Amino acid sequence: MTQMDTRENTSVLSNYEPPRLETLTLEVLEGKIAVLTINRPDRMNSMVVKMFEEFNTAAYALRDTDARALIIRGAGDRVFCAGFDLDEISVITEMGVREFLKFQETATGGLAALRHLPFPVIAAVHGAASGGGMSLALAADIRLVAPTAKFNAAFVKVGLSVGELGTSWQLTRLVGPGRAAEIAYTARFVGAEEAVRIGLANRVVPSEALFDEAVALAETIATNSPGGIRMSKRALQRNQEVTSYAAALELENRGQALLTRCADMPEALTAFKEKRAPRFTGT
């Protein structure tokens, strides 16, 4: 490899001004470490359409800087991210198929943009990482978890599938097809210790030390060759894509678009509002 091969066209992070965001906050620490915080603690850090747009904004703002690592965390001490805000999810059912597919591509594109950042991404997970929150954690290269952390693929609970936000692709590669199937079909919670045991998370860290441990890990990574780390990430990601990630997203997007036209998703939303168990029919 020549010197030219490893050069990066980057801006200096010390002179970087993070974009103004509504649902997220982006800040820069010493050592060229960026921190992206899901900032809706009053709503369990749940996702809305605007947040997916801002994932794209944050990722593209960071992509061409000389950042050495990104830490993703949830605001407050209750949850990492509770998935899509069910009080606002009705906006999805009101979309036409083309409009929904455009939204889905924005949503998947936001997480894919974070996943494909050229430097390592570390998720510091405390409390629940449910549905899209689990997808967000899976988009990171490394997951540190507090003892309170718990993951679940909640999609089938609202009439959707695990084919969402890259989850079907990521989860299978992390824990294997059998475990992925059980987690997907039952929507059960996977606690911190089990998550580490099955490969869903890297290690458990005391809650009070979670963020500091994430920063320390980022600092350790930053002591290594920036070019080497970036090329290592590229190699690790691309060499696991025996099948196409883009094809997986396409399949997921089409599946979700179809499922929003079926009866079970509106039934799940109605049941949520009426505080009862949904009566799924599979139609």
PAVOTOR-751351 format. One record per atom (N, C-alpha, C): residue in three letters; x, y, z. Coordinates in steps of 0.02 Angstrom, whole numbers, plus 32768, in hexadecimal, padded with zeros to 4 digits. Layout:
REM PAVOTOR-751351
ALAXYZ;...
***
This chain:
REM PAVOTOR-751351
MET802A7FC48000;MET800080008000;MET802C803F8000;THR801E806D7FD5;THR804580AA7FD1;THR802B80DD8002;GLN80538111800B;GLN803E81468038;GLN7FFD8166801F;MET7FF7816D7FDD;MET7FBC818C7FC0;MET7F7C81667FD3;ASP7F8281237FDA;ASP7F4780FA7FE8;ASP7F288109802C;THR7F4F8120805B;THR7F36812880A0;THR7F25817180B0;ARG7F2C819F8082;ARG7F1D81E58090;ARG7ED281EF8094;GLU7EBC821A80C3;GLU7E76822980CB;GLU7E6B827380BF;ASN7E368283809A;ASN7E2482C9808F;ASN7DF782DF80C8;THR7E1582F28100;THR7DEE82FF813C;THR7DF783478154;SER7DC4835F8176;SER7DC983A08197;SER7DDE839381DF;VAL7DFC83C581FE;VAL7E1683BE8242;VAL7DDD83C48274;LEU7DD58392829E;LEU7D9D839082CC;LEU7DA183C78301;SER7DDD83DE8310;SER7DE384148342;SER7DC28454832B;ASN7DBB845E82EA;ASN7D9A849982CE;ASN7D52848B82B9;TYR7D39845282CE;TYR7CF8843982B6;TYR7CBF845682E0;GLU7C8B846C82BF;GLU7C4F848382E2;GLU7C17845182D4;PRO7C02842B8306;PRO7BCD83FA82FB;PRO7B8D841B82E2;PRO7B6783F882B8;PRO7B27841482A1;PRO7AF5841982DA;ARG7AC7844782D3;ARG7A92844E8305;ARG7A5D841A82F6;LEU7A4D83F28328;LEU7A1E83BC8320;LEU79E683C28354;GLU79AB83A78345;GLU797283AC8371;GLU796A836F839F;THR797683348383;THR796A82F683A9;THR79AA82D683C1;LEU79E282EF83AA;LEU7A2482D583BC;LEU7A50830F83D0;THR7A8582FF83F5;THR7ABA83308400;THR7AFC831283EA;LEU7B26833A83CA;LEU7B66832483B2;LEU7B9B835283CF;GLU7BCC833483F1;GLU7C01835C840F;GLU7C44833A8402;VAL7C798360840D;VAL7CBC83488401;VAL7CE4834C8441;LEU7D0283158455;LEU7D2E8313848F;LEU7D76831B847A;GLU7DA2832284AC;GLU7DE98323849B;GLU7DFE82DF847E;GLY7E3182E08455;GLY7E4882A38437;GLY7E22829083F8;LYS7DFC82C083DD;LYS7DD782B5839E;LYS7DA3827E83A5;ILE7D83827D83DF;ILE7D4D824D83EB;ILE7D0B827283E9;ALA7CDD825983C0;ALA7C9B827883BA;ALA7C69825083E3;VAL7C36827283FD;VAL7C0282538424;VAL7BBE82678408;LEU7B97823583F5;LEU7B53824083DC;LEU7B2282278411;THR7AF98254842B;THR7ACA82428460;THR7A8282448446;ILE7A5D820E8451;ILE7A16820E8441;ILE79F482378477;ASN79D7826F8465;ASN79C482A18496;ASN797982AB849B;ARG7956827684AD;ARG790E827B84BB;ARG78FF825484FC;PRO792182668532;PRO7919823F8570;PRO78D2823E858B;ASP78AB8273857D;ASP786682768594;ASP783A8245856E;ARG7852822C8534;ARG782D81FB850C;ARG785581BB8506;MET787A81A98539;MET78A2816B853A;MET78D381688500;ASN78EA81A384EA;ASN791981A784B2;ASN78FD81838474;SER78BC8185846C;SER789C81638434;SER78A7818A83F3;MET789F816783BC;MET78AE8182837A;MET787181A2835A;VAL787D81D58333;VAL784B81F58309;VAL786981FE82C3;VAL783F82118293;VAL78588219824F;VAL78938249824C;LYS788F82808272;LYS78C482B28271;LYS790782948288;MET7905826582B6;MET7943824882D0;MET79688222829A;PHE794481FE826F;PHE796581DA823A;PHE798782098209;GLU7966824281FC;GLU7985827581D2;GLU79C5828F81F3;GLU79C282978235;GLU79FC82B38258;GLU7A3482818260;PHE7A25823F8260;PHE7A5B820E825D;PHE7A848218821E;ASN7A62822481E6;ASN7A85823281A7;ASN7AAE827281AD;THR7A8F82A681C8;THR7AB282E781CE;THR7AF182DF81F8;ALA7AEB82BE8231;ALA7B2582B6825E;ALA7B5B828D823D;ALA7B488256821D;ALA7B7A822A81FE;ALA7B9E824D81C6;TYR7B798270819D;TYR7B9A82918164;TYR7BC482CD817C;ALA7BB082EC81B3;ALA7BD9832281CE;ALA7C1C830981E9;LEU7C1C82CB8204;LEU7C5882AF8221;LEU7C84828981EF;ARG7C65827281B9;ARG7C868242818C;ARG7CCA825A8173;ASP7CCF82998160;ASP7D0C82B28142;ASP7D3782DA8172;THR7D2E82CF81B3;THR7D5A82EE81E4;THR7D9182BD81F7;ASP7DBE82D48222;ASP7DF482A8823A;ASP7DE28288827D;ALA7DA082808289;ALA7D89825E82C6;ALA7DA9821982CC;ARG7DB68205830A;ARG7DD581C48316;ARG7DA38190832C;ALA7D6A81A58349;ALA7D378177835F;ALA7CF7819E836D;LEU7CBF817A836B;LEU7C7E8197837E;LEU7C5F816B83B4;ILE7C46818B83E9;ILE7C218169841E;ILE7BD8817B8417;ILE7BAC81498416;ILE7B6381558415;ILE7B4781418459;ARG7B1F816D8476;ARG7B01815F84B7;ARG7ABB817D84BA;GLY7A95816A84ED;GLY7A53818684F9;GLY7A5681B88532;ALA7A3081EE852C;ALA7A2E82208561;ALA7A0A8204859F;GLY7A1D821D85D9;GLY79FE82078617;GLY7A1A81C4862D;ASP79FB81A88661;ASP7A14816A867E;ASP79E281318679;ARG79AE8138864F;ARG797A8105864C;ARG798380D58612;VAL798A80EF85D5;VAL798C80C3859A;VAL79BF80DD8567;PHE79D680B0853E;PHE79FE80C28504;PHE79D180DE84CE;CYS79A280B684B6;CYS797180CC8484;CYS793980998482;ALA78FB80B1848C;ALA78C180858491;ALA78A18076844D;GLY78C380848416;GLY78A6807883D5;GLY787A80B183BE;PHE785180A4838B;PHE782780DA8370;PHE77F280EE83A3;ASP77E6813083A8;ASP77B5814B83D7;ASP776F813683BF;LEU774F810983E5;LEU770E80EF83D0;LEU76D7812383D1;ASP76E1815A83F4;ASP76B0819083F3;ASP76B381B783B1;GLU76E981AD838B;GLU76F181D1834C;GLU76F581A38310;ILE76F18162831C;ILE76FC813282E5;ILE76C1813282B4;SER7688814E82C7;SER764F814E8299;SER765F8175825A;VAL769081A1825D;VAL76A381C68220;VAL76BA819681EA;ILE76D5815D81FE;ILE76EC812C81CC;ILE76B1810C81A9;THR767D80FC81CE;THR764380DA81B0;THR761D81088181;GLU7627814A8189;GLU7605817A815F;GLU762A8187811E;MET7667816E8118;MET768E817880DC;MET7677814980A5;GLY767B81608067;GLY76738134802E;GLY76AF81078028;VAL76AB80D47FFD;VAL76E380A47FF8;VAL772380C77FE2;ARG771F80F27FB0;ARG775B81147F99;ARG777881427FCE;GLU774C81657FF1;GLU776381928027;GLU7783816A805F;PHE776381318070;PHE777F810780A5;PHE77C380EB8090;LEU77C980D48052;LEU780880B8803C;LEU783F80EE803E;LYS782E812B802D;LYS785E81628031;LYS7874816D807A;PHE7843816C80A8;PHE7854817280EF;PHE788081388105;GLN786E80FB80F0;GLN789480C18104;GLN78DC80C580EC;GLU78E580DF80B0;GLU792980E78095;GLU7950811C80BB;THR792C815080D2;THR794D818380FD;THR79628164813F;ALA7935813C815D;ALA7943811D819E;ALA797C80EC8199;THR797980BE8169;THR79AF808D8161;THR79EF80B0814D;GLY79E880E58124;GLY7A24810B810F;GLY7A46812D8149;GLY7A1F8144817B;GLY7A3C816581B5;GLY7A67813581DE;LEU7A4D80F981EB;LEU7A7380C88211;LEU7AAE80AD81E8;ALA7AA380A481A8;ALA7AD9808C817D;ALA7B1180C0817A;ALA7AFF8101817A;ALA7B3281358178;ALA7B5C813481B7;LEU7B3D812781F1;LEU7B638121822F;LEU7B8F80E3822C;ARG7B7380AC8215;ARG7B99806D8211;ARG7BD6807481E3;HIS7BCE809981AD;HIS7C03809E817C;HIS7C3380D98188;LEU7C2D80FA81C2;LEU7C5F812D81D2;LEU7CA4810D81CE;PRO7CD6813181B6;PRO7D18811181AB;PRO7D40810381EA;PHE7D2781198223;PHE7D49810C8263;PHE7D1A80E48291;PRO7D3480C682C6;PRO7D0B809B82F1;PRO7CD180C08313;VAL7C9A809C8319;VAL7C5F80B5833C;VAL7C5380888378;ILE7C4C80A683B3;ILE7C41808283F1;ILE7BFD8094840D;ALA7BD48062841A;ALA7B93806E843B;ALA7B9B80618486;ALA7B88809284AF;ALA7B88808B84F7;ALA7B3F8082850C;VAL7B2C8044851B;VAL7AE580338523;VAL7AD38029856D;HIS7AA2804F8584;HIS7A86804585C6;HIS7A3A804085BE;GLY7A1A801885E7;GLY79D2801185E1;GLY79C07FF0859F;ALA79827FFD8589;ALA79687FDA854F;ALA79837FF5850D;ALA79937FC784E1;ALA79A17FD6849B;ALA796F7FAB8474;SER79367FC88466;SER78FE7FA2844B;SER78F07FB58403;GLY78DC7F8583DA;GLY78C97F948395;GLY79007FBA8371;GLY78EF7FF6835B;GLY7920801F8339;GLY795B80318364;GLY7951803283A6;GLY7989803F83D4;GLY79BB800783D2;MET79A27FC983CD;MET79CF7F9083C4;MET79F37F958381;SER79CE7FA8834C;SER79ED7FB0830A;SER7A257FE4830C;LEU7A1A801A8331;LEU7A4D804D8337;LEU7A8B8033835A;ALA7A81800D8390;ALA7ABA7FEF83B4;ALA7ADF7FBF8386;LEU7ABB7F98835E;LEU7ADB7F688331;LEU7B027F8A82FA;ALA7AF17FC882EA;ALA7B167FED82B6;ALA7B5C800182CD;ALA7B687FFE830F;ALA7BAA800F8329;ALA7BDA7FD4831F;ASP7C1A7FE38320;ASP7C4D7FAF831B;ASP7C557F89835D;ILE7C4D7FAD8394;ILE7C597F9283D7;ILE7C207FA88404;ARG7C097F7B842F;ARG7BD37F8B845E;ARG7BEB7F7E84A5;LEU7BF07FB284CE;LEU7BFB7FAC8516;LEU7BB77FB38538;VAL7BAA7F888569;VAL7B677F898587;VAL7B6C7F8F85D3;ALA7B3E7FB585EE;ALA7B357FB78637;ALA7B0E7F7A864D;PRO7B107F68868D;PRO7AE87F2F86A5;PRO7A9E7F378697;THR7A877F74868F;THR7A407F818682;THR7A2D7F798639;ALA7A5E7F70860E;ALA7A507F6C85C7;ALA7A267F2E85B6;LYS79F87F378587;LYS79D17EFF856E;LYS79BB7F0F8527;PHE79C17EDD84FD;PHE79B27EE584B6;PHE79747EBC84A4;ASN794B7ED88478;ASN79177EAD845B;ASN79037EC68416;ALA78F67E9683EA;ALA78DE7EA583A7;ALA78937EA983AA;ALA78797EE383BA;ALA78327EEB83CB;ALA78047EEF838F;PHE781F7EE98354;PHE77F97EF78317;PHE77B97ECE8311;VAL77BC7E8C8321;VAL77807E63831A;VAL774A7E77834C;LYS775B7E9B837F;LYS772A7EB383B0;LYS76FC7EE88392;VAL77137F0A835D;VAL76EA7F3E833D;VAL76D97F2B82F5;GLY76DA7EEA82E6;GLY76C47ED482A5;GLY76F67EDD826D;LEU77367EE8827F;LEU776B7EEE824D;LEU779A7EB28253;SER77D07EB3822F;SER77FF7E7A8231;SER78447E918246;VAL786E7E618255;VAL78B47E708267;VAL78DB7E89822A;GLY78BB7E8581F0;GLY78DA7EA281B4;GLY78D37EED81B5;GLU78F87F0D81E2;GLU78F17F5581EE;GLU79347F738201;LEU79487FA981DF;LEU79837FD081F0;LEU79C37FA681F2;GLY79C67F7381C9;GLY7A017F4981C6;GLY7A057F1481FB;THR79D17F0E8226;THR79D57EE0825F;THR79DB7E97824A;SER79B57E828218;SER79B77E3B8205;SER79FD7E2881ED;TRP7A1F7E5781CD;TRP7A637E4B81B3;TRP7A967E4B81EC;GLN7A927E7D8217;GLN7AC37E85824C;GLN7ABC7E508282;LEU7A7E7E448298;LEU7A737E1782D0;LEU7A8A7DD082BF;THR7A7A7DB98284;THR7A8E7D758270;THR7ADA7D6D8271;ARG7AFD7DA0825A;ARG7B467D9C8257;ARG7B677DA1829B;LEU7B457DC082CA;LEU7B617DC6830D;LEU7B557D888338;VAL7B197D6D8336;VAL7B077D378364;VAL7AF87CF58342;GLY7AF77CF482FF;GLY7AE77CB682DC;GLY7A9D7CB182CB;PRO7A8C7C8A8298;PRO7A467C888281;PRO7A147C6C82B4;GLY7A287C3A82DA;GLY79F97C1C830A;GLY79E77C4D8341;ARG7A197C6C8360;ARG7A0C7C9C8396;ARG79E77CD9837A;ALA79FB7CEF833E;ALA79D97D298320;ALA798F7D1A8315;ALA79807CDD82FE;ALA793A7CCB82F3;ALA79127CCC8334;GLU792F7CB08369;GLU790B7CAF83A9;GLU78FF7CF683C2;ILE79327D2083BF;ILE792C7D6583D7;ILE78F87D8A83AD;ALA78F87D7E836B;ALA78CB7DA1833D;ALA78837D8A8346;TYR78787D49834D;TYR78347D2F834F;TYR78127D388392;THR78387D3883C8;THR781A7D40840A;THR78177D888421;ALA78447DB28406;ALA784A7DF8841C;ALA785B7DFD8465;ARG78787DC98481;ARG788A7DCB84C8;ARG78C77DF884D3;PHE78D07E0D8512;PHE79097E358523;PHE79477E0A852E;VAL797F7E228516;VAL79C07E028522;VAL79E67E308552;GLY79F37E18858E;GLY7A167E4085C0;GLY7A607E4885B2;ALA7A807E7285DA;ALA7AC67E8485CE;ALA7AF57E4885CE;GLU7AF07E1D8600;GLU7B1D7DE48605;GLU7B137DB385CB;GLU7AD47DA685BA;GLU7AC77D7A8581;GLU7ADF7D998540;ALA7AD67DDA853A;ALA7AEC7DFD84FD;ALA7B367DF384F2;VAL7B5D7DF88527;VAL7BA67DED8521;VAL7BB47DA48510;ARG7B917D778531;ARG7B9E7D2F8527;ARG7B917D1984DF;ILE7B5E7D3584BF;ILE7B4C7D1F847C;ILE7B6B7D4A8445;GLY7B917D7E8458;GLY7BB37DA68427;GLY7B8E7DE48411;LEU7B567DF38432;LEU7B307E2F8421;LEU7B517E6E843C;ALA7B767E678472;ALA7B9A7E9F8490;ALA7BE27E8984A1;ASN7C0D7EB984AB;ASN7C547EAA84B8;ASN7C627E9B8501;ARG7C4B7EC7852D;ARG7C567EBB8575;ARG7C277EE5859F;VAL7C1D7ECF85DC;VAL7BF47EF3860C;VAL7C217F228634;VAL7C087F5F863E;VAL7C2D7F938662;VAL7BFF7FAF8698;PRO7C177FBE86D4;PRO7BEC7FDD8706;PRO7BC8801B86EB;SER7B8B802386FD;SER7B62805986E2;SER7B83809D86EA;GLU7B9E80A98726;GLU7BBB80EA8733;GLU7BFB80F7870B;ALA7C1880C286F0;ALA7C5780C986CB;ALA7C4E80BF8680;LEU7C1080B68669;LEU7C0480A38623;LEU7C2080D585F2;PHE7C0F811485FA;PHE7C27814685CA;PHE7C72814F85CF;ASP7C8D8150860C;ASP7CD581578613;ASP7CFA811D85F3;GLU7CDF80E085F9;GLU7CFD80A685D9;GLU7CFB80AC858D;ALA7CC380C78574;ALA7CBE80D0852B;ALA7CF181038513;VAL7CFA8139853A;VAL7D2C816B8528;VAL7D72814D852B;ALA7D8081268560;ALA7DC281078567;ALA7DD080D7852D;LEU7D9D80B28518;LEU7DA5808584DE;LEU7DB480AD849F;ALA7D8F80E38495;ALA7D9A810E845B;ALA7DE1812C845D;GLU7DF7813F8498;GLU7E3A815B849F;GLU7E6F8126848F;THR7E6380E984A5;THR7E9280B38494;THR7E9680A88449;ILE7E5C80A78429;ILE7E5A80A183E0;ILE7E8080DB83BF;ALA7E77811683DB;ALA7E96815283BE;ALA7EE1815283C5;THR7EFC812683EF;THR7F45812483F4;THR7F6480FF83B8;ASN7F3B80DD8392;ASN7F5480B68359;ASN7F5180DF8319;SER7F6E80C482E5;SER7F7280E582A4;SER7F2C80F6828A;PRO7F1E8137827D;PRO7EDC81488262;PRO7ECE81248220;GLY7F00812481F4;GLY7EF7810281B4;GLY7EEE80B781BE;GLY7F14809A81EC;GLY7F0F805381F9;GLY7ECB80418215;ILE7EB2806A8243;ILE7E70805E8260;ILE7E3A8063822B;ARG7E3F80968202;ARG7E0B809F81CE;ARG7E0C8066819B;MET7E4780528187;MET7E4B801B8158;MET7E367FD98179;SER7E447FD281BA;SER7E2F7F9781DD;SER7DE37F9381E0;LYS7DC37FCC81ED;LYS7D7A7FCC81EF;LYS7D5E7FBB81AA;ARG7D7B7FD78177;ARG7D647FC88133;ARG7D6A7F7E8125;ALA7DA37F618137;ALA7DAE7F1A8129;ALA7D7D7EEE8151;LEU7D757EFF8192;LEU7D487ED781BC;LEU7D007ED981A2;GLN7CEA7F14818F;GLN7CA57F1A8179;GLN7C9A7EF98134;ARG7CC57F098106;ARG7CB97EF080C2;ARG7CC47EA580BC;ASN7CF17E8B80E4;ASN7CFF7E4380DF;ASN7CCA7E188100;GLN7C9F7E368127;GLN7C687E0E8143;GLN7C2B7E118116;GLU7C2D7E3B80E4;GLU7BF47E4180B7;GLU7BF97E0F807E;VAL7BF47DD08091;VAL7BF37D9B805F;VAL7BB67DA38032;THR7B7D7DB58051;THR7B437DC9802A;THR7B3C7E158032;SER7B177E338006;SER7B147E7C8002;SER7AEC7E9C803A;TYR7B0A7ECB805B;TYR7AE67EF3808D;TYR7AB07F1C806C;ALA7AC07F398031;ALA7A8F7F60800D;ALA7A527F367FFA;ALA7A5F7EF87FE6;ALA7A287ECB7FD5;ALA79FE7EBC8012;ALA7A1F7EB4804C;ALA79FA7EA7808A;ALA79CC7EE2809B;LEU79E67F1F8093;LEU79BD7F5B80A1;LEU79837F608071;GLU798F7F518031;GLU795A7F538000;GLU79227F228012;LEU79357EE68025;LEU79047EB38039;LEU78DE7ECA8076;GLU79017EE780A7;GLU78E17EFE80E5;GLU78B07F3780D5;ASN78C67F6780AC;ASN789B7FA0809C;ASN785A7F8B807B;ARG785F7F5C804B;ARG78237F448029;ARG77F57F1F8059;GLY78137EF78085;GLY77EB7ED280B5;GLY77C57F0080E5;GLN77E87F3480FD;GLN77C77F63812B;GLN77907F8A8108;ALA779C7F9D80C9;ALA77697FC280A3;ALA772A7F98809B;LEU77337F58808E;LEU76F97F2B8087;LEU76D57F2280CA;LEU76FA7F1A8100;LEU76DC7F0D8141;LEU76B27F48815A;THR76C57F858147;THR769D7FBF815C;THR76597FC0813A;ARG76527F9A8104;ARG76117F9680E1;ARG75E47F5F80FE;CYS75FD7F37812C;CYS75D87EFF8148;CYS75B37F148188;ALA758A7EE781A1;ALA755E7EF881D9;ALA75817EF8821C;ASP75B67ED18225;ASP75D37EC88267;ASP75F47F068283;MET76127F2E8258;MET76337F6A8273;MET76007F9C828D;PRO75CB7FAE8267;PRO75987FDA8285;PRO75797FBD82C4;GLU756E7F7B82C6;GLU75537F5B8301;GLU75827F64833D;ALA75C27F5C8331;ALA75F27F648367;ALA75F17FAC8382;LEU75EC7FDD8356;LEU75EA8022836B;LEU75AA80328392;THR75728016837A;THR7533801F839E;THR7536800083E3;ALA75527FC483E7;ALA75587FA28427;ALA75847FC98457;PHE75BA7FE6843C;PHE75E6800F8466;PHE75C0804A8484;LYS7599806C845A;LYS757380A68472;LYS753D809184A4;GLU75208055849B;GLU74EC803D84C7;GLU750780168503;LYS754980128506;LYS756B7FEF853E;LYS75527FA78546;ARG75547F82850F;ARG753F7F3C8510;ARG756F7F1484E4;ALA756A7ED384E9;ALA75937EA884BE;ALA75787EA98477;PRO75A27EAE8445;PRO758A7EAE8400;PRO756F7E6A83EC;ARG753E7E6B83BF;ARG75227E2D83A4;ARG75387E26835B;PHE75707E058351;PHE758D7DFE830F;PHE75687DC982E7;THR755E7DD682A6;THR753D7DA6827A;THR75697D8E8242;GLY75A17DB08237;GLY75CD7D9D8201;GLY75B57DB381BD;THR75837DDF81BB;THR75687DF6817B;THR75807E3C816B;
***
